[in-house]
Amino acid sequence: KVSSDKEMNEIREMIKKHVEYTGSPLGTKILNDWVNYSARITKVIPVDYKRMIGNIERAYLAGLSGDEALMAAFEGRY
């Protein structure tokens, strides 16, 4: 599942823009039945990307910032 209302709103806005630009019948169908379709949306995150995000967050919590935090996360120190 998608983790936040903010992400769901972003997805809905992307679909709205897609429909505006293309006239997509499927996009229109999804927007018209948003409650049912939104419940079927799944967020997919590559395992390595998820691991790096966690490492970066831990580096920031340890007091590192910017490139220092990124490098520590990349090296797996956090």
Backbone as numpy.savetxt, mean C-alpha at the origin, in Angstrom:
# Nx Ny Nz CAx CAy CAz Cx Cy Cz
-6.05 -8.63 3.23 -6.88 -7.43 3.23 -6.02 -6.18 3.23
-6.60 -5.08 2.78 -5.92 -3.79 2.80 -5.97 -3.27 4.23
-4.86 -2.68 4.68 -4.71 -2.40 6.10 -5.35 -1.12 6.61
-5.74 -0.19 5.76 -6.26 1.05 6.32 -7.33 1.68 5.43
-8.15 2.53 6.06 -9.15 3.28 5.31 -8.48 4.19 4.29
-7.33 4.74 4.66 -6.59 5.62 3.75 -6.24 4.88 2.46
-5.73 3.65 2.60 -5.38 2.87 1.42 -6.62 2.54 0.58
-7.71 2.21 1.24 -8.94 1.90 0.49 -9.44 3.14 -0.26
-9.34 4.31 0.37 -9.74 5.54 -0.30 -8.85 5.82 -1.51
-7.55 5.55 -1.38 -6.62 5.74 -2.49 -6.98 4.80 -3.65
-7.31 3.56 -3.33 -7.68 2.59 -4.35 -8.95 3.04 -5.06
-9.93 3.48 -4.27 -11.19 3.94 -4.87 -10.96 5.14 -5.79
-10.11 6.07 -5.36 -9.80 7.23 -6.19 -9.09 6.83 -7.49
-8.20 5.84 -7.40 -7.52 5.36 -8.61 -8.53 4.75 -9.59
-9.48 3.99 -9.06 -10.50 3.38 -9.91 -11.38 4.47 -10.53
-11.74 5.49 -9.73 -12.54 6.61 -10.26 -11.83 7.29 -11.41
-10.54 7.57 -11.24 -9.77 8.21 -12.31 -9.69 7.32 -13.54
-9.50 6.03 -13.31 -9.46 5.08 -14.42 -10.76 5.13 -15.21
-11.88 5.15 -14.49 -13.19 5.21 -15.15 -13.34 6.53 -15.91
-12.91 7.64 -15.31 -12.98 8.94 -15.99 -12.18 8.93 -17.29
-10.98 8.36 -17.27 -10.09 8.37 -18.43 -10.50 7.37 -19.50
-11.04 6.22 -19.08 -11.27 5.13 -20.03 -12.73 4.77 -20.25
-13.62 5.19 -19.35 -15.02 4.77 -19.45 -15.20 3.30 -19.13
-14.30 2.72 -18.38 -14.30 1.29 -18.07 -15.62 0.82 -17.47
-16.30 -0.12 -18.13 -17.53 -0.66 -17.57 -17.26 -1.45 -16.27
-16.15 -2.16 -16.22 -15.84 -2.92 -15.01 -15.54 -1.98 -13.85
-14.79 -0.92 -14.11 -14.52 0.07 -13.07 -15.81 0.69 -12.54
-16.71 1.00 -13.44 -18.01 1.56 -13.05 -18.79 0.57 -12.20
-18.76 -0.68 -12.60 -19.45 -1.74 -11.85 -18.88 -1.84 -10.43
-17.56 -1.79 -10.31 -16.90 -1.88 -9.00 -17.30 -0.69 -8.13
-17.27 0.51 -8.70 -17.64 1.71 -7.93 -19.11 1.68 -7.50
-19.98 1.18 -8.37 -21.41 1.13 -8.06 -21.74 0.09 -6.99
-20.88 -0.89 -6.79 -21.09 -1.92 -5.77 -19.84 -1.98 -4.88
-19.37 -0.81 -4.46 -18.11 -0.68 -3.73 -18.07 -1.53 -2.46
-19.15 -1.59 -1.72 -19.16 -2.34 -0.46 -18.78 -3.80 -0.69
-19.36 -4.41 -1.68 -19.07 -5.82 -1.96 -17.69 -6.02 -2.60
-17.36 -5.18 -3.57 -16.07 -5.35 -4.25 -14.90 -4.98 -3.35
-15.04 -3.94 -2.53 -13.92 -3.52 -1.68 -13.54 -4.60 -0.68
-14.50 -5.40 -0.28 -14.22 -6.49 0.66 -13.35 -7.58 0.03
-13.24 -7.57 -1.30 -12.47 -8.60 -2.01 -11.06 -8.14 -2.37
-10.74 -6.89 -2.06 -9.43 -6.35 -2.41 -8.39 -6.84 -1.41
-7.28 -7.34 -1.92 -6.20 -7.87 -1.09 -4.91 -7.13 -1.40
-4.20 -6.76 -0.35 -2.91 -6.10 -0.51 -1.83 -7.18 -0.60
-1.01 -7.08 -1.63 0.07 -8.04 -1.83 1.40 -7.30 -1.65
2.24 -7.80 -0.74 3.53 -7.19 -0.47 4.60 -8.27 -0.58
5.62 -8.04 -1.43 6.72 -9.01 -1.50 7.37 -9.18 -0.13
7.76 -10.39 0.22 8.32 -10.72 1.53 9.55 -9.85 1.84
10.46 -9.71 0.88 11.67 -8.93 1.12 11.35 -7.46 1.35
10.38 -6.93 0.62 9.98 -5.52 0.80 9.41 -5.32 2.20
8.54 -6.23 2.63 7.95 -6.14 3.96 9.03 -6.21 5.04
10.01 -7.08 4.84 11.10 -7.19 5.80 11.89 -5.88 5.88
12.18 -5.29 4.74 12.93 -4.03 4.71 12.15 -2.90 5.38
10.87 -2.82 5.16 10.05 -1.78 5.80 10.15 -1.93 7.32
10.05 -3.16 7.82 10.19 -3.41 9.25 11.56 -3.02 9.77
12.61 -3.37 9.00 13.98 -3.01 9.39 14.15 -1.49 9.45
13.62 -0.79 8.48 13.72 0.67 8.45 13.01 1.29 9.65
11.81 0.80 9.95 11.07 1.32 11.11 11.85 1.10 12.40
12.44 -0.08 12.55 13.22 -0.35 13.76 14.47 0.53 13.83
15.10 0.81 12.70 16.28 1.69 12.67 15.89 3.10 13.08
14.75 3.59 12.60 14.28 4.91 13.00 13.98 4.95 14.50
13.35 3.90 15.01 13.04 3.84 16.44 14.31 3.79 17.29
15.39 3.27 16.72 16.66 3.20 17.44 17.42 4.54 17.38
16.83 5.52 16.68 17.45 6.84 16.65 18.22 7.17 15.39
18.28 6.26 14.44 18.97 6.55 13.19 18.03 7.34 12.28
18.62 8.04 11.32 17.78 8.79 10.39 18.38 8.76 8.99
17.56 9.09 8.02 18.00 9.21 6.64 18.74 8.01 6.11
19.86 8.31 5.42 20.66 7.26 4.79 21.22 6.27 5.80
21.52 6.76 6.99 22.06 5.88 8.04 21.05 4.79 8.39
19.78 5.17 8.52 18.74 4.20 8.84 18.54 3.22 7.68
18.56 3.75 6.46 18.38 2.88 5.29 19.51 1.87 5.17
20.74 2.33 5.38 21.89 1.42 5.27 21.85 0.36 6.36
21.51 0.75 7.59 21.42 -0.21 8.69 20.33 -1.24 8.40
19.21 -0.78 7.85 18.12 -1.70 7.50 18.56 -2.66 6.41
19.25 -2.13 5.40 19.72 -2.96 4.30 20.72 -4.01 4.78
21.56 -3.62 5.70 22.57 -4.55 6.22 21.98 -5.53 7.23
20.72 -5.34 7.59 20.05 -6.25 8.51 20.42 -6.04 9.97
20.91 -4.86 10.29 21.27 -4.59 11.70 20.04 -4.31 12.55
18.88 -4.11 11.94 17.65 -3.83 12.70 16.51 -4.66 12.18
